[in-house]
Amino acid sequence: MNKVTALCLIMSTGYWLQAQTIDISGSVTNEHGDAIPEAVVSLDSRNMSDTTDMLGEYTLYREVTSVKNDNLFYGSKNITLKKNVLTISCPKPEKIIVEFFDMRGNRMGERIEKSISAGKYRIDLNNRLFATALIIARVSIGQNDFRFRYLPLNGESNTISSQTASIPLNNKFLAKQQEVVDSLHVSALGYQTTKVSISSYEATVDIVLEPVAMNCTESNRVNMNVSGTGPHQVVVETNDDQGINEGTIYRPQDLGPDKNYPVFVWGEGACALNGTDNSAAMAQIASHGYVVIADGRPSGSGSRPMEMSQGAALLAYIDWIIAENRKPCSIYYQSIDTTKIASNGFSCGGMLAMGTAHDPRITTWGLTSSGSFNDNHSLWNSVHTPVLIVEGERDGTGAYNNGKRDYYGITALGHPVMFFSNRHMDHGGDLWDTNGGDFTRINLAWLNWWLKGDEGPTGKGVLVGDDCSYCTDHNWEVMSENLP
């Protein structure tokens, strides 16, 4: 090949860059074939990771370039270059040709040409000395050409010798092998962390994880009868596990695989650690198929500081229920939809809900007779979800004006927001009425809409459109922005 031909070859590579796609996907399951959601699958060498969905599926996808430190060219299923080792895979007998050129189009040394049988072969370039730090490689396998830029390690600057530039007939430099290209790191709560070898960056890799022994703490039933208008009987309980031992749980009595109950966490008025203060409202929501965790033990005492940072308590409850959903020994095992999580709070409890707004697991959150005392840009900028604000206009604490301030601050950033306020209600409205009153009916319809996709008469229809009774009732002030 002359200089002109070689130079045209180089220019045809697009400034000598060879793009390569990393496209690895598959599923993560347990030994019984059950999907493992929220398992983390990482390709650490490329700083890539993905979390499995509810079906246990993951995808790692990225376009990469051919030049990067010690792992320069990922190639295709036919050829890879890693750590100065050129690997050629031939599914059938083929003729291979390997050539190297400098950046001016000069071929460096004699070309490697050999007819080989089916299999995988390796050319170790570590012993080859090149006259330039950057070269162009061309590999032909039968009628297919692969071209890429190659940067030898350690920056050797000597000239390649003819002795090492060719492949002797005894295949000294071609050895059939089965090379491992890289490995995936896989972890999930309740399962042994494992490393899975991969032989290609474009592959389907299904992974089976072995469980580890996990301890479960039995919950304690609370001796109180609560109910709601929903189809589920409601159980109230506590648990002494770290992370949940300060909360009260309201849940449907029927648990089990494929229930997919969303999660709703609640901050109490005055930030009180009394998880049964709004029991009528919490039971009403739970009866419609939600696992509800209210801050504080049943009839508990004490309170939290009025600070957004106290939202960490609600986030700890979320951590706990997600972990329980993964434990085969837990009554909550595979009962929770961990992708549908909401928070809210009454009065000071709204500050706790504000403290969850930034968390990526939150699907929606809200305020009930609550709001920021001044322009709260740190809160508004943290919002990434729809927001519901419910107030009483005669609220003597100033919560009505505070909630309206948050409404305008959040709508300005383009997020879906609704504001409901009863013109005659005071602080807390009718939360303590049967089934939590209108305040809870609005909250429940919002949860049904955003966590269950309900756009009918028990979800979005309660809040928006011709069937929205609040929208035409002069006793209610209703505002909305950015709704889909």
N, C-alpha and C positions, 0 to 999 in steps of 0.2 A: 504494500500500500504506500503511495507516495504522499508527500507533504500536503498537497492540495486536497486529495481525497480525505486524508486524516483530519485536516482542518475543517472541512465540511462536516465530517462526522461529529466533531466537537461542537461546532456551532449549532448543529441540529439538536443538541441536548438542551437548548434553552439556557444559555449562559452557564452550562455545565452543572445544572442542578437537576437531580433526579428525585421527583416526589414519590413518596411511598405512603400508603394508607395502612394504619393500624386499625383493624376491624375484628375485634374479638367479642363474641357474644355467647350466651348460653344460659343455663339455669343452675340454681343451687337448691338442692333438696336434701332431705334426711334419708336415713337408711330404708325408710318405708316408701320413699318416693314423694313425700309431702313437700310442698314448696316451703322454702325458708325465706320469708320477706325480711328486708332490712339487713341482709348480710352485706358486708363490704368486700368488694373484689377489687384488688389493686394490682396494677402493673408498676411496681415501685421504680423500675429502671427508667420509666418514662414519666413518672409523677402523674399517673392517671389512676382514677378510681371511679367506681360506680356503686350505688346501693340497690340491691334487688327490690323489685316491686312486689305487690301482693301475690303475683304468680311465681315469685322466686327468680325472675329473669333479670339479666344485666346486659349492658353493652358498653364496650370500650372502643371509642372511635376517634381517630385523629389523623390528619394529614401531616406527615413529617418529611423533612428534607434529608438528603443523603449524607450530609457532613455534620457530624457532631461528636467530638472527642473520640472515645475509644469504641464507639458503636456506630459506625459511619453510614452503613447502608443496610436497610432492612430487606431490600429486594422484594422478591415475590416468592411463590411456593417453589420456584425453580432455582433461585440463587440468592444467597445472603452473604454479607460481609460483616463479620463481627470480630473485633480484637485482632485484626490483621489475618484472619482466617477466611478464605474464600471457599464457600461451600456450594457445590453444584449438584442439583438433584435431577436425575434423568429417569422418567418412568419407562423408557425403552432404550435400546441401543442407539446412541447418537454420536455424531462427530462434534467435538467441542473445540473452540478457538478462543484463546485468551490473549489480549494485547493491551499494552499500556502506552500512553502518549503523554508528552509534556504539554504545557499550556500553549505552545506555539505550533502544535501539530506534529511534532517529531515522535516517531515510535521509539520507545525506550527498550532496547534489547530485542532479541528474537521473539517471535510470537510463539505461544504454546498451542500446539495442534495435536489432537489425539482422538482416535475412535475408541469409545468406551462402551461397556455393557450397561444394562439398566442398574440403577442404584444411586447412592449418594456418595460423592467424592469431595475431597478437601485438598486445597492448595494452601499451604502455610506460607504466608508472605513475611513472617517475622525475620527470616534470614536474608531477605532480599534488600539490597541497598539501592535507593533511587537517587538520581542526581537533582531532584527537586522535591520540595515539600508537598506540592500539590500536583496530582496527575489525573488523567482521565483513563478509566478502564473500560474496555469493551469485551463482553463475553458473548459468544455465539453458541447456541445450543441448537443444532440442526438448522432450521430456517429462522429461528427467533434470536433477535439481538437484544442485549441488555447493556445500557450505557450509564455510567455514573461517575461522579467525581470522588476521588479517593485521596485522603490525607494520611500518609503513613504515620504511625505513632513515633514519638520521640524525635521527629524532625530529622531523620537521617539525610545526608546530603551527598553520599558517594554514588558512583555510577553502578548500575546493575551489571552483573557479570553474565556472560553468555552461558556459563555453566549452570547458573541457577535460573536462567530465564526459560529454559526448555524442560520438558518432562521426559526423563529417560524412559526407554521402553519397558523397564521393569516397574514403572509406576511408583518410583520412590517417593514422589511428591503428591501422588494421588492415592489416597487410602479410603476405601469404602467405609462408611461410618453412619451412625445414627446420632446426629447432633441435637442437643437441646438448645433451642434458641434463647429462651428466657423462662420466667416462671411467674405465676400469679399467686398473690398472697390473699387468702380468704379467711374472714373471721365473722362470727355471729354470736350473739349472746346465747349461752347455753350449749355451744358446740365447740369442739376442738379446732383451734386455729390451724390451718394447713397451708402448705405450699404445693402448687400444681405446676408441673413442667409443661411447657408448650413448645411445639416444633415449628410454629408458623405464627406470624402476626396477623394472618387473615384466617380465622378458624372459628369453629363452634366448639366450645369447651364446656361440657356439663360437669358439675362438681357435686360430689356427695360428701356431706360433713357428718362426722361422728359426734354424738351427743356427749356431754360431760355431766357428771352428777351435779344436780342443782337442788338447793334446799328451798322449800316453800313454807311460809308461815301461814297457818290457818287463820282465817278471818273470824271475828267475833260478832254474832248477831246482836243488834241493839233492840231492846225490848220496847218497841214503839210501832204502832200501826199507822201506815201512811198509804196513800193511794192517789191515783190521778185518773184522768179521763181516757188515757191510752189503753192499749190492749194488754199491757204487761203488768203483772203483779210486781210490787216494788219491795225490795229487801234493803234494809239499812244496816250497815255493818262498819266495823273498824278493823284495823290491822296494826300490829305492833312492829312491822318492818320499818327499818330506817327509810325515811323519805315519805312514808304515808302515815306514820304514827301520830301526826298532828291533824289528820283529816277525817272526815266522815263520808262514807261511800253510800250513795243511793244507786241501786242498779236493778235491772230487770231480773226477776227470779230465774228465768230460763236463760242459761248460758250454754255455750258449746260451739263447736266448729261451725264456721260460716254464718254466725249471727251478725258479725260485722257491725257491732254497736259503735257509733261515734262517741267521743269523750268530751265532756263539758266540765270545766273547773270553775269554781265560784269563790269570790272573796266576800266576806261578811261585812255588814255595816259596822263602823267604828273600828274596822280591822280586828274585830273581836274573834277570839279563838273558840267560838261556839258554832259548831257545824250544824246545829239543828235550829238556828234562829229563823231561817227561811225554809223550813222543812216542807211547807205546803207547795212552794214554788219548785223546790228541788225534786220532790216526789212526782209532781206533774210532768216535769221534763223527763225524768227517768221512765215513767210509765209509757212514754212514746218511743222507747227504744234507745235510750242513752245511758252510758255509765257516767254518773255525776259524782264529782268529788268536791265537797264544800270544805273550806278552810276551818279548822278547829274540830275538837272532839265534841261528841254529843253533850249539850248543856255545859260546855267547857267554860273556863274563866281565863282572864288575861286578854291581852291584845298585842298586835304588832305595831311597830312605828308606822306613821303615815308617810310611806316612802315608796316610790316606784321599785326600788331595789328589792322590796319584800315580795315582788312577783316571783322571786326565786322559789318561794314555797309552792306556788302553783305549778311551776315548771318541774319541781321535784315530784309532785303527784303524777305529772305526765310521764316522767322518767319511769316511775314505779309501775304504772299500769301498762306501759309499753313492754317493760321487762316481763311482767306477769303473762302477757299475751304470748310470750315465747317459751314459757316454761311448761313442759308437759305435766308437771306435778301441780300446777295452779288451776283453780276453778275457772280462771279467766283465759285459759289456754285457747288460742285461736278464736276468741270471742269478740275481739276488738278490731275496728278499722283504724289502724294507727296513722292513716293518712288524713283522717277527718277529726280535727281537734279544735275546740273553741274555748274561749275564756270570757268571763264577765265578772262584775262585782257591784255590790250596792254601796253607795256612799264612799267611805274610805276604802272599802273593798275594791272599788273601781281603780284605785291606785295600784293594787296588785295586778289587776287585769292589764293596766297600762304597761306594767313591767314585763308582760309576756309578749307585747306587740311585735318585738323584734325577732322573736324566735321563729326559725323557718318552718317548724312543725305546725305552727298555728295556722288554721284555715280561715278563721274569722274571730273577732273579739268585739266586746262592747262595754258600754257604761250604763249603769242604772242609777239615776239620781246622783250623778258624779260628774267630775270634769276637772280640768287643770285650773289652777288658781291664777295663772298668767299665761302669756304666750309660751307654749311648750314645744319649741322647735325640735328638741331632741326626741320627743315622742313622735311628733308628726313625721319627722324624717325617717323614723324607724318603721313606719307602717308599710306593710306590703300586702294587706288583705282588705276585704270589705269590713266595714265597721258599722255597728248599730248603737245609737244613743237614745235612751228613753228617760224622760224627765217629767217632773210636775212643775207647772209654771208658777205655782204659789209656794215654791220651795223656799223656806226662810233661811236656808244655809248658803244660798248663792249658787247651788249646784246647777240650776237651770241656765244661768248666764255662763257658767264655766263649761257646761256641756256644749252650749251653742258656740263658744269660742273654739273648742276642739273640732266641732263640726266644720266650721269654715276653714280652720287651719289644715284639716285633712283633705277636704274637697279641693283645695287649691293645688294639691299635689296629684290630683287625678284619680284618687281611689274611690270605689263605690261606697257611699255613706248614706244612711237614712237617720232622720231625727224625728222622734215622736214625743210630743209633750201634751199632757192633759192640762187644760187651762184652769181646772178647779182642784187639782191634787197637789198635796204637799210632798215633803221628803219621803221617798219610798213608795208613794202612791198607794196602790192596793195590793202590794206584795203579800200581805198577810191574810188576804181574803181567800175564800175557797179556791183551791187549785192555783193560787198565786195571782188571781185577778187578771185584768187586762195587761198589766205590765208583763206578766209571764206569758200570756197568750201571744203578745208581740214577739217576745224573746224566743218562744218555741217556734213560731212560724219562720222567724229568721234562721234558726238552726236547721229546720226542715229544708229550707230553700238552699242554704249554702253547704250543709253537710250531707244532705240526702238527695239533693237535686230535685226537690219537690217544688214544682211551679204551679201546682193546683190550688184548690181551696183550703188546704191545710198548710201551705207554704207561702210561696211568693204571692198567691192570690189574696192572702190576708192583708198584705202590705202594699200592693201595687195593682193598679188597673180598676176596672169597673166594679169588681166585687169587693174592693177594699172599703169596708164600712168606716174605718177611721179617716179615710181621705175625704169623705163627704160629711163627717160629723163635726159641727162647729165647736164641739167641746175639745177637739183635738187639733193641735198644730202639727202638720206633717210636712217635712222637707226631704228632698233627696237630690243627689247629684251623682253622675258618672255610673248610673246603673246600666247593666247590660239589657 
